[in-house]
Amino acid sequence: MKVAGFGIVAKFARKPLLEPCVKDSFKRRLVMNSASPSPSWLLRLRYAVILAGIGASAVCGVVELLRPPVGKAASDVGMPQAKLEDVLQAARKVNADFEQSWAPNQIQPTPKADALTLMRRLSLALTGSIPSLQEIRALESVQGVDITQWWLTQLLADRRTSDYLAERLVRVYVGIETGPFLIYRRRRLVEWLSEAMQKNRPYDQIARALIDAKGVWTTSPEVNFISVTNVAKKGPDEAKLAARVSRAFLGVQMDCVQCHDGKLGSPWQQTDFHKLSAYFGQTDFALNGLRDDPQQSYQFRYLGKTEEESVPAMVPWKPELLPEKGTPRARLANWVTAKENKPFARTLVNRIWALLFNRPLIAPVDDIPLEGPFPAGLEALADDLIAHDYDLQRLIRVIAATRVFQQSSQSADPVHPVTQDAEKAWAAFPVTRLRPEQMAGSVIQASSLSTIDAETHVLLRIKRDLDVDKFVKRYGDSGEDTFDDAGGTIPQRLLLMNGNMITENTKNNPLVNASTRIGILAPDNATAVEAAYLAVFTRRPSVDEASHFTALLASGKSHQSRSNAMTDLYWTLMNATEFSWNH
């Protein structure tokens, strides 16, 4: 079902759209940018010089990307068949949970999404960017395999994935605070976590390393989980650390009782929170870095008391899981990650689900009830995670293999569109706004036909990172990943339409921008339009869209080059609603 809207060239029948039609927007751009044209012979001479500078091999590479792959090459998914079947079996258990939850209300799930849509979802979730045209061509060159798992193999081996996931998780651990500079290096913590995730280090080991970190914040980067809370002349903030542990690793908002006992049915008391804080009471910094000082203890003045008192370290539930020996932090770390302490597994499942769907199973993402009730899928995924030793990559594979993840965001029946109740029940893939870093990363990637990854020239990667950071700050950085849909604002929309991000990445520049290269090198207008749609929307244009834009490109005046028209088309597509939403 195609719905008129600014760039809503498809997908969003459930969203109110108050923007002009993409076709009209493109026409206005075409007219505005046609003034003061250069003579056609001058344009041809200019492009001949530019293409000579680019080089024959680069030109041939671009031309190849503009054409669909010739033939299909069989491939495996990059993992043993037995492991693949085990992943698919785990996904089937999750599917059964959801199907059982739909049955009482006779909810009908949407059909399966196409391969390119699934590719886009996974790329956004794991790299913070849409896939490149180069990656799309690679995916189109394989057949006879589970395409979702094949694409995951490529992504999980890609450093962009570990870097992006590390950044998202570090926001959970330490926020975006700059911290005390002398003893805090956030960048080192992100790099350490990225390396651990690249090697697929079990997540329980990562959590224990952070909670029980020792040493210097530069050579032992996990120490930065502690050092970010340091208060001059006082040492690490025990209460802040307890809040981080309870939220990040256990999915419990215990810090709400930091100052008083719980209200409105809360099971927590003020003493529960500060007994958890007491596990960090011996933590201190010395010349050799972070250490535990047995001579120290945690002191706190409770509400209604006149003096501080020494607080014993105690866990808020299942004390039988607490080791009898070891330092306080080591004992806490082992209790948090114990396989029998299921909140740890549930919290990771809810967090990874939220990253893949841009919406958690339980919201807020860090407020999961200890005793339930739990939504469909959560317990099955948590059990599988525990059974496979907190294998984070496997968890991602299982969720991506589920029917819920692979469903379309729209109904197969245009007369009966997806309802909010159906989406809430996960009977359709949820339509959500892209986060700021996803928007910026996607604009930059769409402007390049080849993949911007670890193989890209370092200067281009540095520029990309700086551009993304600048855009996120202007667009609005939410800090920690809360996954709250606050709704788009008018300043944000104006920043997209009038800011430098899209303008710089769509302007006529054959050395940098894909729009110009497509305009120069595409063999015909139809190929140019298709390449633009694939690069920006990760899909081909519909018959109507292809016909409309191909005709507009062909109808330009003789003195206007196709590359100029492609700049306008790119600008229009990037400002489309479809581009800025996950679906």
Buried (B, 14 or more C-beta within 10 A) or exposed (E): EEBEBBBBBBBBBBBEBEBEBBBEBBBEBBEEBBEEBBEEEEBEEEBEEBBEEBEEEEBEBBBEBBEEBEEEEEBBBBBEEEEBEBBBEBBBBBBBBBBEBBEEEEBBBBBEBBBBBBBBBBBBBBBBBBBBBBBBBBBBBBEEBBBBBBBBBBBBEBBBBBBBBBBBBBBBBBBBEEBBEEBBBBEBBBBBBBBBBBEEBBBBBBBBBBBBBBBBBEEBBBBBBBBBBBEEEEBBBBBBBBBBBBBBBBBBBBBBBBEEBBEEEEBBBBBBBBBBBBBBBBBBBEEEBBBBEEEEBBBBEBEEEEEEEEBEBBBBBBEEBBEEEBBBBBBBBBBBBBBEBBBBBBBBBBBBBBBBBBBBBBBBBBBBEBEEEBBBBBBBBBBBBBEBEBBBBBBBBBBBBBBBBBBBBBBEEEEEBBBEEBBEBBBBBBBBBBBBBBBBBBBBBBBBBBBBBEEEEEEEBEEBEEBBEBBBEBBBBBEBBBBEEEEBEEEBBEBBBEBEBBEBBBBBBBEBBBBBBBBBBBEEBBBBBBBBBBBBBBBBBEEEBBEBBBEBBEEBEEBBBBBBBBBBBBBBBBBBBBBBBBB
